[in-house]
Amino acid sequence: MEFTAKQIAELIQGRVEGDENTVVSTFAKIEEGVPGALSFLSNPKYTHYIYDTKSSVVLINEDVELEKPVSTTLIRVENAYECVAKLLQFYDSMKPAKKGIDTLAFISPKAQIGEDVYVGAFAYIGDGAVIGKGAQIYPHTVIGDGVTIGERCTLYPNVTVYQGCQLGNNVTIHAGSVIGADGFGFAPNTGGYDKIPQIGIVVIEDDVEIGANTCIDRSTMGQTVIHKGVKLDNLIQVAHNCEIGENTVMSAQAGMAGSTKIGAWCMVGGQAGFAGHIHVKDKTFVGAQCGVIGDTKGDGEQLIGSPATNPKMFFKARAIDAKLPDMYRQIAQLQREIDKLKEMVEPKN
């Protein structure tokens, strides 16, 4: 597919500087540009690449001032990063969707399959499962008994959705993820542990995307809920009875203990951890490797470190860390001097 700079500018409400008839047919990073490619510049650290890039067209923010002329055609927009995301979505949407049932797939006679569904080889769809219109079920994916999959969902290879779980529309789950495995529930007894049956389900609402090898456990009772618009990275653990609010995003290797509730529009960095039975308010920012052990205070709070604290306090404490060895030596020296003074003033027996 080929597009001119003029066509692209019209699509994203941009302004062309240079040859509006310049044609592009692919995307490339600005530092790896090639003729016929579209690139973007949003991070000031990469500005120097624009003077030498081989890309034919570059999206650039309206307010960027360049120090010298460039050979590439520019399209100025309010937000280059947002615009390239829209163009990538448009490009991806033009790929033809897979359709049809592979002869090596197993589909229970008791399952309901919507129109234009794709089911790949060795996929399994159990009794009473409902697969919505336009869903894409890739090879080796397992859909358990009584599972509901909404319209236009995509489940990549080796995804497993346990019995009874429910997915809304436009849900994407990447390879190897497990939805609805048992929550980690065991009661200690004199001889070991009794397993607590996990009889709830997982509910995933519309427009959620879940990365590869992420696990979302079914609830002990009731529901583990991932609300509309949530985006989860790879290798995330969501324990039983947790709830993640609308449009929250969470980076890789984050983990939630049981019955934790995270609000809407939160941002969670990689390897962050949440203790069980806590409530994180809406629009909270949780930094990478942050350890959240209690309820947060209010909307929009920023937290870093472990245990989690506000950034100002965290950096004050870290500044003191570097001085601790000298402070220790000074305190030890003061203690020795105090001991000598005590010996001088205390009467001897």
KAMOFEN-V364433 format. One record per residue. RES is the residue in one letter. SS is DSSP state (@ for helix, = for strand, . for the rest). PSI is psi as a letter, one per 20 degrees, with the letter a starting at -180 (none if undefined). Layout:
RES,SS,PSI ; RES,SS,PSI
This chain:
M,.,p ; E,.,q ; F,=,q ; T,=,r ; A,@,h ; K,@,g ; Q,@,g ; I,@,g ; A,@,g ; E,@,h ; L,@,h ; I,@,j ; Q,.,l ; G,.,r ; R,=,p ; V,=,p ; E,=,o ; G,.,b ; D,.,o ; E,.,i ; N,.,j ; T,.,p ; V,=,p ; V,=,q ; S,.,j ; T,=,r ; F,=,q ; A,.,q ; K,.,q ; I,@,h ; E,@,i ; E,@,k ; G,.,q ; V,.,q ; P,.,p ; G,.,j ; A,=,q ; L,=,p ; S,=,r ; F,=,q ; L,=,o ; S,.,h ; N,.,p ; P,@,h ; K,@,h ; Y,@,j ; T,@,h ; H,@,h ; Y,@,h ; I,@,h ; Y,@,i ; D,.,i ; T,.,q ; K,.,i ; S,.,q ; S,.,h ; V,=,p ; V,=,p ; L,=,p ; I,=,q ; N,=,q ; E,.,h ; D,.,j ; V,.,p ; E,.,p ; L,.,q ; E,.,h ; K,.,r ; P,.,q ; V,.,q ; S,.,h ; T,.,q ; T,=,p ; L,=,q ; I,=,o ; R,=,p ; V,=,r ; E,.,g ; N,.,o ; A,@,h ; Y,@,g ; E,@,h ; C,@,h ; V,@,h ; A,@,g ; K,@,g ; L,@,h ; L,@,h ; Q,@,g ; F,@,g ; Y,@,g ; D,@,h ; S,@,i ; M,.,i ; K,.,p ; P,.,p ; A,.,q ; K,.,q ; K,.,q ; G,=,q ; I,=,p ; D,.,q ; T,.,i ; L,.,j ; A,.,q ; F,=,p ; I,=,p ; S,.,q ; P,.,i ; K,.,i ; A,.,q ; Q,=,p ; I,=,p ; G,.,a ; E,.,q ; D,.,k ; V,.,q ; Y,=,p ; V,=,o ; G,.,r ; A,.,p ; F,.,j ; A,.,q ; Y,=,p ; I,=,o ; G,.,a ; D,.,p ; G,.,j ; A,.,q ; V,=,p ; I,=,o ; G,.,r ; K,.,p ; G,.,j ; A,.,q ; Q,=,o ; I,=,o ; Y,.,r ; P,.,q ; H,.,j ; T,.,q ; V,=,p ; I,=,o ; G,.,r ; D,.,p ; G,.,j ; V,.,q ; T,=,p ; I,=,p ; G,.,a ; E,.,q ; R,.,k ; C,.,q ; T,=,o ; L,=,o ; Y,.,r ; P,.,q ; N,.,k ; V,.,q ; T,=,p ; V,=,o ; Y,.,r ; Q,.,p ; G,.,i ; C,.,q ; Q,=,p ; L,=,p ; G,.,b ; N,.,q ; N,.,k ; V,.,p ; T,=,p ; I,=,p ; H,.,r ; A,.,p ; G,.,i ; S,.,q ; V,=,p ; I,=,o ; G,=,j ; A,=,r ; D,.,p ; G,.,q ; F,.,n ; G,.,o ; F,=,p ; A,=,p ; P,=,q ; N,=,a ; T,.,h ; G,.,i ; G,=,d ; Y,=,p ; D,=,p ; K,=,p ; I,.,o ; P,.,p ; Q,.,n ; I,.,j ; G,.,a ; I,=,r ; V,=,p ; V,=,p ; I,=,o ; E,.,a ; D,.,q ; D,.,k ; V,.,q ; E,=,p ; I,=,p ; G,.,r ; A,.,q ; N,.,k ; T,.,q ; C,=,p ; I,=,o ; D,=,q ; R,.,q ; S,.,q ; T,.,g ; M,.,q ; G,.,c ; Q,=,q ; T,=,p ; V,=,p ; I,=,o ; H,.,r ; K,.,p ; G,.,j ; V,.,q ; K,=,o ; L,=,p ; D,.,a ; N,.,q ; L,.,l ; I,.,q ; Q,=,p ; V,=,o ; A,.,r ; H,.,q ; N,.,j ; C,.,r ; E,=,p ; I,=,p ; G,.,r ; E,.,p ; N,.,j ; T,.,q ; V,=,q ; M,=,p ; S,.,r ; A,.,q ; Q,.,j ; A,.,q ; G,=,p ; M,=,p ; A,.,r ; G,.,q ; S,.,k ; T,.,q ; K,=,p ; I,=,p ; G,.,a ; A,.,q ; W,.,k ; C,.,q ; M,=,p ; V,=,p ; G,.,r ; G,.,q ; Q,.,j ; A,.,q ; G,=,q ; F,=,p ; A,.,r ; G,.,q ; H,.,k ; I,.,r ; H,=,o ; V,=,p ; K,.,r ; D,.,q ; K,.,k ; T,.,p ; F,=,p ; V,=,o ; G,.,r ; A,.,q ; Q,.,k ; C,.,q ; G,=,o ; V,=,o ; I,.,i ; G,.,r ; D,.,q ; T,.,r ; K,.,h ; G,.,r ; D,.,p ; G,.,j ; E,.,q ; Q,=,p ; L,=,p ; I,=,r ; G,.,r ; S,=,o ; P,.,q ; A,.,p ; T,=,r ; N,.,q ; P,@,h ; K,@,g ; M,@,h ; F,@,g ; F,@,h ; K,@,g ; A,@,g ; R,@,h ; A,@,h ; I,@,h ; D,@,g ; A,.,h ; K,.,i ; L,@,g ; P,@,g ; D,@,g ; M,@,h ; Y,@,g ; R,@,g ; Q,@,g ; I,@,g ; A,@,g ; Q,@,g ; L,@,h ; Q,@,h ; R,@,g ; E,@,h ; I,@,g ; D,@,h ; K,@,g ; L,@,g ; K,@,g ; E,@,h ; M,@,h ; V,@,h ; E,.,p ; P,.,q ; K,.,q ; N,.,none
